Amino acid sequence: MRDTWTPTGWQRSLALALRRFGAEEDGLSTVDWVVIAAGATAMGIMTLSTGRDTATDYSADIRTELEGGRFVAPWLDALPVQQP
């Protein structure tokens, strides 16, 4: 019975390959840019999903006011909308 574990040939070569892969720095900037781009995309999606309902409500209100012929503004009671 052995007290310590000794890697076999393929385990040794796999460990060496993993060590070499970890020491390489050529692709690190690519990985950084991919992470940054993914973060920016996620932020954009979150922003759009947060404001979607509000924008839909505002656009529906504007459409209703324009179709009704009166545009209600907080600085005036109502402004007439000229029909084309």
N, CA, C and O atoms as CSV, one atom per row, in Angstrom:
chain,resi,resn,atom,element,x,y,z
A,1,MET,N,N,0.829,-1.178,0.000
A,1,MET,CA,C,0.000,0.000,0.000
A,1,MET,C,C,0.877,1.247,0.000
A,1,MET,O,O,1.873,1.326,0.719
A,2,ARG,N,N,0.475,2.246,-0.846
A,2,ARG,CA,C,1.254,3.481,-0.906
A,2,ARG,C,C,0.625,4.538,-0.013
A,2,ARG,O,O,-0.595,4.614,0.133
A,3,ASP,N,N,1.493,5.352,0.581
A,3,ASP,CA,C,1.004,6.434,1.428
A,3,ASP,C,C,0.712,7.691,0.622
A,3,ASP,O,O,-0.190,8.452,0.972
A,4,THR,N,N,1.453,7.918,-0.441
A,4,THR,CA,C,1.264,9.123,-1.249
A,4,THR,C,C,0.800,8.740,-2.643
A,4,THR,O,O,1.055,7.635,-3.122
A,5,TRP,N,N,0.122,9.666,-3.276
A,5,TRP,CA,C,-0.387,9.440,-4.624
A,5,TRP,C,C,0.635,9.951,-5.621
A,5,TRP,O,O,1.156,11.055,-5.461
A,6,THR,N,N,0.921,9.188,-6.620
A,6,THR,CA,C,1.849,9.573,-7.676
A,6,THR,C,C,1.086,9.553,-8.999
A,6,THR,O,O,0.499,8.532,-9.357
A,7,PRO,N,N,1.087,10.681,-9.733
A,7,PRO,CA,C,0.330,10.718,-10.985
A,7,PRO,C,C,0.942,9.790,-12.030
A,7,PRO,O,O,2.154,9.575,-12.067
A,8,THR,N,N,0.074,9.250,-12.871
A,8,THR,CA,C,0.536,8.397,-13.964
A,8,THR,C,C,0.929,9.272,-15.141
A,8,THR,O,O,0.901,10.498,-15.029
A,9,GLY,N,N,1.293,8.677,-16.260
A,9,GLY,CA,C,1.763,9.422,-17.428
A,9,GLY,C,C,0.757,10.419,-17.968
A,9,GLY,O,O,1.089,11.587,-18.169
A,10,TRP,N,N,-0.478,9.971,-18.208
A,10,TRP,CA,C,-1.469,10.886,-18.768
A,10,TRP,C,C,-1.889,11.939,-17.760
A,10,TRP,O,O,-2.218,13.060,-18.149
A,11,GLN,N,N,-1.885,11.614,-16.490
A,11,GLN,CA,C,-2.229,12.596,-15.461
A,11,GLN,C,C,-1.147,13.662,-15.365
A,11,GLN,O,O,-1.435,14.840,-15.156
A,12,ARG,N,N,0.113,13.230,-15.521
A,12,ARG,CA,C,1.219,14.171,-15.498
A,12,ARG,C,C,1.135,15.130,-16.686
A,12,ARG,O,O,1.331,16.335,-16.533
A,13,SER,N,N,0.843,14.587,-17.869
A,13,SER,CA,C,0.769,15.452,-19.054
A,13,SER,C,C,-0.434,16.388,-18.981
A,13,SER,O,O,-0.353,17.531,-19.430
A,14,LEU,N,N,-1.550,15.918,-18.420
A,14,LEU,CA,C,-2.707,16.785,-18.249
A,14,LEU,C,C,-2.399,17.912,-17.265
A,14,LEU,O,O,-2.760,19.063,-17.508
A,15,ALA,N,N,-1.739,17.588,-16.165
A,15,ALA,CA,C,-1.373,18.610,-15.182
A,15,ALA,C,C,-0.427,19.631,-15.795
A,15,ALA,O,O,-0.557,20.828,-15.539
A,16,LEU,N,N,0.524,19.170,-16.602
A,16,LEU,CA,C,1.464,20.077,-17.261
A,16,LEU,C,C,0.731,20.975,-18.249
A,16,LEU,O,O,1.001,22.175,-18.314
A,17,ALA,N,N,-0.193,20.405,-19.018
A,17,ALA,CA,C,-0.963,21.202,-19.982
A,17,ALA,C,C,-1.807,22.252,-19.266
A,17,ALA,O,O,-1.899,23.391,-19.724
A,18,LEU,N,N,-2.416,21.882,-18.157
A,18,LEU,CA,C,-3.217,22.853,-17.396
A,18,LEU,C,C,-2.353,23.953,-16.807
A,18,LEU,O,O,-2.762,25.114,-16.774
A,19,ARG,N,N,-1.162,23.602,-16.341
A,19,ARG,CA,C,-0.246,24.627,-15.813
A,19,ARG,C,C,0.174,25.586,-16.922
A,19,ARG,O,O,0.214,26.799,-16.717
A,20,ARG,N,N,0.490,25.036,-18.104
A,20,ARG,CA,C,0.875,25.893,-19.232
A,20,ARG,C,C,-0.283,26.803,-19.639
A,20,ARG,O,O,-0.084,27.989,-19.906
A,21,PHE,N,N,-1.489,26.245,-19.684
A,21,PHE,CA,C,-2.663,27.029,-20.055
A,21,PHE,C,C,-2.888,28.167,-19.063
A,21,PHE,O,O,-3.215,29.280,-19.473
A,22,GLY,N,N,-2.721,27.911,-17.778
A,22,GLY,CA,C,-2.899,28.942,-16.760
A,22,GLY,C,C,-1.834,30.023,-16.810
A,22,GLY,O,O,-2.084,31.159,-16.407
A,23,ALA,N,N,-0.644,29.679,-17.304
A,23,ALA,CA,C,0.445,30.647,-17.363
A,23,ALA,C,C,0.368,31.535,-18.609
A,23,ALA,O,O,0.967,32.610,-18.632
A,24,GLU,N,N,-0.349,31.108,-19.626
A,24,GLU,CA,C,-0.454,31.892,-20.861
A,24,GLU,C,C,-1.228,33.169,-20.593
A,24,GLU,O,O,-2.194,33.164,-19.830
A,25,GLU,N,N,-0.812,34.258,-21.213
A,25,GLU,CA,C,-1.496,35.536,-21.033
A,25,GLU,C,C,-1.992,36.111,-22.348
A,25,GLU,O,O,-2.528,37.219,-22.368
A,26,ASP,N,N,-1.828,35.386,-23.445
A,26,ASP,CA,C,-2.201,35.918,-24.751
A,26,ASP,C,C,-3.700,36.180,-24.876
A,26,ASP,O,O,-4.087,37.194,-25.457
A,27,GLY,N,N,-4.536,35.323,-24.365
A,27,GLY,CA,C,-5.974,35.458,-24.534
A,27,GLY,C,C,-6.672,36.193,-23.410
A,27,GLY,O,O,-7.896,36.323,-23.432
A,28,LEU,N,N,-5.930,36.678,-22.427
A,28,LEU,CA,C,-6.580,37.314,-21.277
A,28,LEU,C,C,-7.296,38.605,-21.644
A,28,LEU,O,O,-8.368,38.886,-21.108
A,29,SER,N,N,-6.723,39.398,-22.549
A,29,SER,CA,C,-7.397,40.637,-22.925
A,29,SER,C,C,-8.687,40.340,-23.675
A,29,SER,O,O,-9.661,41.081,-23.547
A,30,THR,N,N,-8.703,39.263,-24.455
A,30,THR,CA,C,-9.928,38.869,-25.146
A,30,THR,C,C,-11.000,38.478,-24.136
A,30,THR,O,O,-12.160,38.867,-24.270
A,31,VAL,N,N,-10.617,37.727,-23.148
A,31,VAL,CA,C,-11.570,37.325,-22.114
A,31,VAL,C,C,-12.095,38.555,-21.384
A,31,VAL,O,O,-13.288,38.639,-21.091
A,32,ASP,N,N,-11.220,39.505,-21.090
A,32,ASP,CA,C,-11.657,40.742,-20.422
A,32,ASP,C,C,-12.699,41.474,-21.259
A,32,ASP,O,O,-13.722,41.917,-20.736
A,33,TRP,N,N,-12.437,41.603,-22.567
A,33,TRP,CA,C,-13.365,42.317,-23.433
A,33,TRP,C,C,-14.690,41.574,-23.568
A,33,TRP,O,O,-15.743,42.206,-23.661
A,34,VAL,N,N,-14.654,40.266,-23.579
A,34,VAL,CA,C,-15.892,39.489,-23.651
A,34,VAL,C,C,-16.716,39.705,-22.381
A,34,VAL,O,O,-17.935,39.861,-22.453
A,35,VAL,N,N,-16.069,39.715,-21.240
A,35,VAL,CA,C,-16.775,39.941,-19.973
A,35,VAL,C,C,-17.355,41.352,-19.932
A,35,VAL,O,O,-18.492,41.542,-19.500
A,36,ILE,N,N,-16.585,42.339,-20.377
A,36,ILE,CA,C,-17.076,43.724,-20.398
A,36,ILE,C,C,-18.261,43.863,-21.345
A,36,ILE,O,O,-19.255,44.502,-21.000
A,37,ALA,N,N,-18.169,43.272,-22.536
A,37,ALA,CA,C,-19.262,43.347,-23.510
A,37,ALA,C,C,-20.512,42.644,-22.983
A,37,ALA,O,O,-21.625,43.135,-23.173
A,38,ALA,N,N,-20.339,41.512,-22.330
A,38,ALA,CA,C,-21.488,40.798,-21.759
A,38,ALA,C,C,-22.142,41.628,-20.661
A,38,ALA,O,O,-23.368,41.673,-20.568
A,39,GLY,N,N,-21.340,42.282,-19.832
A,39,GLY,CA,C,-21.881,43.140,-18.780
A,39,GLY,C,C,-22.643,44.325,-19.351
A,39,GLY,O,O,-23.716,44.671,-18.858
A,40,ALA,N,N,-22.091,44.951,-20.395
A,40,ALA,CA,C,-22.765,46.090,-21.022
A,40,ALA,C,C,-24.079,45.653,-21.663
A,40,ALA,O,O,-25.080,46.365,-21.582
A,41,THR,N,N,-24.074,44.498,-22.292
A,41,THR,CA,C,-25.294,43.977,-22.904
A,41,THR,C,C,-26.353,43.688,-21.837
A,41,THR,O,O,-27.526,44.018,-22.014
A,42,ALA,N,N,-25.938,43.080,-20.747
A,42,ALA,CA,C,-26.879,42.786,-19.662
A,42,ALA,C,C,-27.465,44.068,-19.083
A,42,ALA,O,O,-28.660,44.133,-18.792
A,43,MET,N,N,-26.626,45.085,-18.916
A,43,MET,CA,C,-27.118,46.373,-18.394
A,43,MET,C,C,-28.128,46.994,-19.355
A,43,MET,O,O,-29.145,47.535,-18.920
A,44,GLY,N,N,-27.856,46.921,-20.655
A,44,GLY,CA,C,-28.782,47.459,-21.648
A,44,GLY,C,C,-30.116,46.738,-21.631
A,44,GLY,O,O,-31.170,47.369,-21.704
A,45,ILE,N,N,-30.074,45.426,-21.535
A,45,ILE,CA,C,-31.313,44.642,-21.494
A,45,ILE,C,C,-32.110,44.970,-20.232
A,45,ILE,O,O,-33.332,45.108,-20.284
A,46,MET,N,N,-31.421,45.095,-19.109
A,46,MET,CA,C,-32.119,45.436,-17.866
A,46,MET,C,C,-32.746,46.823,-17.959
A,46,MET,O,O,-33.869,47.032,-17.500
A,47,THR,N,N,-32.024,47.768,-18.551
A,47,THR,CA,C,-32.543,49.126,-18.680
A,47,THR,C,C,-33.773,49.150,-19.581
A,47,THR,O,O,-34.773,49.793,-19.261
A,48,LEU,N,N,-33.695,48.451,-20.701
A,48,LEU,CA,C,-34.834,48.429,-21.616
A,48,LEU,C,C,-36.045,47.743,-20.996
A,48,LEU,O,O,-37.174,48.200,-21.171
A,49,SER,N,N,-35.822,46.669,-20.286
A,49,SER,CA,C,-36.961,45.969,-19.688
A,49,SER,C,C,-37.583,46.782,-18.558
A,49,SER,O,O,-38.784,46.672,-18.310
A,50,THR,N,N,-36.793,47.587,-17.880
A,50,THR,CA,C,-37.319,48.420,-16.798
A,50,THR,C,C,-38.173,49.556,-17.347
A,50,THR,O,O,-39.227,49.853,-16.785
A,51,GLY,N,N,-37.745,50.193,-18.426
A,51,GLY,CA,C,-38.457,51.355,-18.968
A,51,GLY,C,C,-39.502,51.030,-20.002
A,51,GLY,O,O,-40.191,51.932,-20.477
A,52,ARG,N,N,-39.646,49.754,-20.373
A,52,ARG,CA,C,-40.578,49.381,-21.441
A,52,ARG,C,C,-42.023,49.729,-21.093
A,52,ARG,O,O,-42.727,50.310,-21.919
A,53,ASP,N,N,-42.474,49.390,-19.905
A,53,ASP,CA,C,-43.864,49.653,-19.526
A,53,ASP,C,C,-44.152,51.145,-19.458
A,53,ASP,O,O,-45.210,51.599,-19.893
A,54,THR,N,N,-43.222,51.896,-18.919
A,54,THR,CA,C,-43.400,53.339,-18.821
A,54,THR,C,C,-43.478,53.971,-20.200
A,54,THR,O,O,-44.343,54.809,-20.454
A,55,ALA,N,N,-42.580,53.575,-21.090
A,55,ALA,CA,C,-42.588,54.126,-22.444
A,55,ALA,C,C,-43.872,53.746,-23.180
A,55,ALA,O,O,-44.421,54.553,-23.929
A,56,THR,N,N,-44.345,52.532,-22.968
A,56,THR,CA,C,-45.595,52.099,-23.603
A,56,THR,C,C,-46.766,52.926,-23.096
A,56,THR,O,O,-47.627,53.326,-23.880
A,57,ASP,N,N,-46.809,53.184,-21.800
A,57,ASP,CA,C,-47.900,54.000,-21.238
A,57,ASP,C,C,-47.864,55.425,-21.788
A,57,ASP,O,O,-48.902,55.965,-22.170
A,58,TYR,N,N,-46.685,56.036,-21.833
A,58,TYR,CA,C,-46.563,57.401,-22.347
A,58,TYR,C,C,-46.963,57.481,-23.812
A,58,TYR,O,O,-47.671,58.402,-24.218
A,59,SER,N,N,-46.504,56.506,-24.612
A,59,SER,CA,C,-46.838,56.550,-26.044
A,59,SER,C,C,-48.342,56.354,-26.251
A,59,SER,O,O,-48.924,56.964,-27.149
A,60,ALA,N,N,-48.972,55.516,-25.435
A,60,ALA,CA,C,-50.432,55.329,-25.544
A,60,ALA,C,C,-51.150,56.622,-25.173
A,60,ALA,O,O,-52.123,56.990,-25.831
A,61,ASP,N,N,-50.696,57.315,-24.142
A,61,ASP,CA,C,-51.310,58.583,-23.738
A,61,ASP,C,C,-51.180,59.624,-24.841
A,61,ASP,O,O,-52.138,60.337,-25.140
A,62,ILE,N,N,-50.013,59.713,-25.440
A,62,ILE,CA,C,-49.785,60.696,-26.508
A,62,ILE,C,C,-50.668,60.375,-27.706
A,62,ILE,O,O,-51.264,61.275,-28.299
A,63,ARG,N,N,-50.754,59.099,-28.062
A,63,ARG,CA,C,-51.592,58.708,-29.201
A,63,ARG,C,C,-53.054,59.068,-28.934
A,63,ARG,O,O,-53.735,59.591,-29.816
A,64,THR,N,N,-53.534,58.791,-27.734
A,64,THR,CA,C,-54.924,59.103,-27.390
A,64,THR,C,C,-55.180,60.599,-27.477
A,64,THR,O,O,-56.219,61.022,-27.983
A,65,GLU,N,N,-54.245,61.400,-26.989
A,65,GLU,CA,C,-54.423,62.848,-27.021
A,65,GLU,C,C,-54.373,63.380,-28.441
A,65,GLU,O,O,-55.145,64.272,-28.794
A,66,LEU,N,N,-53.480,62.849,-29.259
A,66,LEU,CA,C,-53.398,63.319,-30.635
A,66,LEU,C,C,-54.623,62.909,-31.445
A,66,LEU,O,O,-55.104,63.686,-32.270
A,67,GLU,N,N,-55.129,61.711,-31.221
A,67,GLU,CA,C,-56.319,61.273,-31.940
A,67,GLU,C,C,-57.563,62.014,-31.465
A,67,GLU,O,O,-58.518,62.176,-32.225
A,68,GLY,N,N,-57.557,62.466,-30.210
A,68,GLY,CA,C,-58.706,63.187,-29.665
A,68,GLY,C,C,-58.734,64.651,-30.066
A,68,GLY,O,O,-59.753,65.311,-29.864
A,69,GLY,N,N,-57.670,65.178,-30.619
A,69,GLY,CA,C,-57.664,66.567,-31.054
A,69,GLY,C,C,-57.248,67.560,-29.983
A,69,GLY,O,O,-57.207,68.760,-30.252
A,70,ARG,N,N,-56.942,67.104,-28.789
A,70,ARG,CA,C,-56.502,68.000,-27.720
A,70,ARG,C,C,-55.262,67.400,-27.081
A,70,ARG,O,O,-55.202,66.200,-26.816
A,71,PHE,N,N,-54.282,68.244,-26.841
A,71,PHE,CA,C,-53.046,67.814,-26.184
A,71,PHE,C,C,-52.980,68.502,-24.840
A,71,PHE,O,O,-52.873,69.727,-24.774
A,72,VAL,N,N,-53.041,67.736,-23.770
A,72,VAL,CA,C,-53.030,68.297,-22.418
A,72,VAL,C,C,-51.585,68.450,-21.973
A,72,VAL,O,O,-50.820,67.486,-21.962
A,73,ALA,N,N,-51.222,69.669,-21.607
A,73,ALA,CA,C,-49.865,69.950,-21.154
A,73,ALA,C,C,-49.944,70.576,-19.767
A,73,ALA,O,O,-50.885,71.313,-19.475
A,74,PRO,N,N,-48.970,70.293,-18.911
A,74,PRO,CA,C,-49.038,70.837,-17.560
A,74,PRO,C,C,-48.893,72.355,-17.513
A,74,PRO,O,O,-49.358,72.969,-16.553
A,75,TRP,N,N,-48.272,72.986,-18.501
A,75,TRP,CA,C,-48.060,74.424,-18.461
A,75,TRP,C,C,-49.259,75.199,-19.024
A,75,TRP,O,O,-49.369,76.406,-18.807
A,76,LEU,N,N,-50.158,74.515,-19.743
A,76,LEU,CA,C,-51.392,75.114,-20.244
A,76,LEU,C,C,-52.521,74.117,-19.999
A,76,LEU,O,O,-52.284,72.928,-19.781
A,77,ASP,N,N,-53.733,74.616,-20.039
A,77,ASP,CA,C,-54.867,73.698,-19.847
A,77,ASP,C,C,-54.948,72.684,-20.991
A,77,ASP,O,O,-55.001,71.478,-20.750
A,78,ALA,N,N,-54.956,73.164,-22.210
A,78,ALA,CA,C,-55.042,72.270,-23.362
A,78,ALA,C,C,-54.593,73.028,-24.598
A,78,ALA,O,O,-54.865,74.220,-24.743
A,79,LEU,N,N,-53.918,72.339,-25.470
A,79,LEU,CA,C,-53.486,72.925,-26.736
A,79,LEU,C,C,-54.235,72.212,-27.860
A,79,LEU,O,O,-54.292,70.982,-27.888
A,80,PRO,N,N,-54.807,72.979,-28.782
A,80,PRO,CA,C,-55.475,72.321,-29.906
A,80,PRO,C,C,-54.441,71.696,-30.833
A,80,PRO,O,O,-53.376,72.267,-31.066
A,81,VAL,N,N,-54.764,70.519,-31.358
A,81,VAL,CA,C,-53.894,69.833,-32.290
A,81,VAL,C,C,-54.454,70.028,-33.673
A,81,VAL,O,O,-55.622,69.736,-33.929
A,82,GLN,N,N,-53.610,70.529,-34.579
A,82,GLN,CA,C,-54.062,70.760,-35.942
A,82,GLN,C,C,-54.112,69.428,-36.682
A,82,GLN,O,O,-53.152,68.657,-36.681
A,83,GLN,N,N,-55.256,69.178,-37.314
A,83,GLN,CA,C,-55.405,67.952,-38.079
A,83,GLN,C,C,-54.778,68.158,-39.468
A,83,GLN,O,O,-54.954,69.214,-40.075
A,84,PRO,N,N,-54.047,67.148,-39.972
A,84,PRO,CA,C,-53.423,67.304,-41.300
A,84,PRO,C,C,-54.437,67.299,-42.404
A,84,PRO,O,O,-54.075,67.420,-43.575
